[in-house]
Amino acid sequence: TKKIAPFTEVDYALFGLMLAGSALIGIFYAIKDRKRNNTKEFLLAGGKMNPIPVALSILASFMSAITLLGTPAEMYNFTTMYWYIGLGYLLVVAAAAHLFIPVFYRLRVTSAYEYLQHRFSKGVRTAGSLTFCTQMILYMAIVLYAPSLALNAVTGFPLWTAIITVGIVCTFYTALGGLKAVLWTDTFQVGVMFAGLFAIVIKGMSDVGGLKEAWHNFDASGRVDWDDFSVDPKIRHSAWSLVIGGMFTWVAIYGTNQA
């Protein structure tokens, strides 16, 4: 039988405070920068932001519900081999930092699509932009739907209320405050995400009797596997497919993706 733990007044208050905090960041930067209303300020945060919120915002851009819900499920169902994709990130960092970003920075372009126009033509730029917009609409639909569905399944919180509310608030602070609001809101939300993850870990350890017992149960279930170096392409996860394949997947995101 599915166990439902309905939202209480405290839960609704915390949910509302998080959305209100995000919206207020947008309002704050809309007022603060009202006299510097230009494209560079709105789209590029003036080009003078502190590296920490920029880094956390880059992390938040694709550390979505898909990642937070999907990765634990992936490792639970298909062993710890998926951990090797983390090694692929080391290659991604090097490629993004030394191959892709320096090119865009030196050219002073606002987007990868400006580069496509310089390199090829306006038609290629338009095609790339439209492809990206289509892909992101589909992606954002899943990003909004997945956590809303999880919230609905566990607490009974109305599915469409969650989707519409979060969608409106995100659109509001982005349109009002520009990239500065996005960067600081992402920083705030990353803090909330990590707090949630630590709370789950602490609660989980407490319930099963500590980290040692949790790892023993995980190992006994046959889910601990570190040594699959097969080159067979039919295998779901091998070290090679995760490190090399993961690198090519994520370098496209962190090297060229406009988000």
Helices and strands as residue ranges (DSSP letters): H 9-32, H 39-44, G 45-47, H 51-62, H 65-78, G 80-84, H 85-95, I 96-100, H 101-107, H 112-119, H 122-155, H 159-208, H 211-220, H 239-240, I 241-245, H 246-256
